[in-house]
Amino acid sequence: MSQRSGAAWGSLAAGAASFATLPLATYLTRFSDAYELLHAGFAIPLGAALGFLALALARRAKRQRNVLLGRAPRSGAATAGRALGAIGLCLAAAAVVALAVYGLLEYAGSRD
């Protein structure tokens, strides 16, 4: 087995993508006449899926290291991927809450 863990680097890449998905989707709606801010909500499942993938790959990298009985060097990439994946999941959860509140306010406003 090589010294570098593909799972660790994959975790880092997926975590970074998860972390960047929702802010990037929100930012890109500013430059489009066809899309509004609300349409950035379609990126929530992608951000959440990438976050779960980052966590799974970080766990796989940890298991691979444990199989080698600690002879492999610790991978900061797996730790960073785990942290970025968790933050990406938190961003996705916050976006779901924001959309739910928006929906409730729209519903309450339409009843008047």
C-alpha positions as MATLAB code, in Angstrom:
seq = 'MSQRSGAAWGSLAAGAASFATLPLATYLTRFSDAYELLHAGFAIPLGAALGFLALALARRAKRQRNVLLGRAPRSGAATAGRALGAIGLCLAAAAVVALAVYGLLEYAGSRD';
ca = [
       0.000    0.000    0.000;
       1.359    3.432   -0.819;
       2.107    6.036    1.798;
      -0.489    8.405    0.414;
      -4.127    7.635    1.012;
      -6.413    8.307   -1.913;
      -9.354    8.257    0.478;
      -7.798   11.051    2.543;
      -7.228   13.278   -0.460;
     -10.671   12.410   -1.819;
     -12.132   13.422    1.526;
     -10.346   16.750    1.323;
     -11.594   17.369   -2.225;
     -15.186   16.393   -1.413;
     -15.124   18.464    1.785;
     -13.841   21.536   -0.027;
     -16.501   21.103   -2.714;
     -19.208   20.669   -0.065;
     -18.021   23.768    1.757;
     -18.023   25.848   -1.450;
     -21.227   24.594   -3.106;
     -23.876   26.759   -1.414;
     -21.896   30.019   -1.235;
     -20.939   29.595   -4.898;
     -24.536   28.866   -5.946;
     -25.717   31.909   -4.019;
     -23.015   34.107   -5.540;
     -23.749   32.967   -9.095;
     -27.430   33.931   -8.834;
     -26.317   37.572   -8.668;
     -25.146   37.435  -12.292;
     -28.181   35.769  -13.830;
     -31.422   37.323  -14.946;
     -33.090   33.919  -15.181;
     -32.294   32.734  -11.645;
     -33.180   34.282   -8.322;
     -31.636   33.716   -4.908;
     -34.304   31.153   -4.091;
     -33.048   28.967   -6.953;
     -29.728   28.510   -5.138;
     -31.645   26.119   -2.887;
     -31.351   23.475   -5.601;
     -27.680   23.151   -4.610;
     -28.562   21.993   -1.082;
     -28.741   18.252   -1.912;
     -25.428   18.456   -3.776;
     -23.705   20.177   -0.851;
     -25.125   17.652    1.613;
     -24.150   14.671   -0.553;
     -20.601   15.976   -0.913;
     -20.443   16.499    2.855;
     -21.513   12.914    3.535;
     -19.012   11.692    0.945;
     -16.214   13.638    2.642;
     -17.080   12.122    6.015;
     -17.228    8.603    4.559;
     -13.884    8.971    2.795;
     -12.270   10.373    5.951;
     -13.530    7.345    7.864;
     -12.157    5.035    5.170;
      -8.759    6.753    5.365;
      -8.734    6.271    9.140;
      -9.577    2.578    8.762;
      -6.809    2.146    6.190;
      -4.351    3.719    8.611;
      -5.539    1.446   11.427;
      -5.073   -1.627    9.217;
      -1.427   -0.648    8.819;
      -1.202   -0.508   12.633;
      -0.095    3.090   12.663;
       2.876    2.567   10.320;
       1.356    4.975    7.812;
       1.826    8.654    8.541;
      -1.139   10.567    9.862;
      -2.994   12.337    7.138;
      -3.939   15.918    7.785;
      -5.893   15.736    4.546;
      -8.393   13.325    6.093;
      -8.817   15.534    9.155;
      -9.292   18.633    7.027;
     -11.703   16.755    4.754;
     -13.729   15.640    7.760;
     -13.900   19.214    9.092;
     -14.847   20.722    5.723;
     -17.457   18.003    5.152;
     -19.015   18.702    8.551;
     -19.097   22.436    7.828;
     -20.656   21.726    4.425;
     -23.377   19.657    6.103;
     -24.004   22.477    8.581;
     -24.337   24.953    5.703;
     -26.816   22.642    3.976;
     -28.842   22.282    7.188;
     -28.864   26.050    7.694;
     -30.047   26.514    4.110;
     -32.898   24.039    4.671;
     -33.959   25.971    7.779;
     -33.777   29.253    5.861;
     -35.967   27.869    3.061;
     -38.455   26.500    5.592;
     -38.729   29.870    7.324;
     -39.121   31.587    3.959;
     -41.889   29.152    3.032;
     -43.694   29.736    6.314;
     -43.457   33.510    5.905;
     -44.741   33.296    2.340;
     -47.622   31.128    3.505;
     -48.478   33.455    6.384;
     -48.252   36.485    4.095;
     -50.567   34.940    1.491;
     -53.315   34.309    4.038;
     -53.914   38.011    4.667;
];
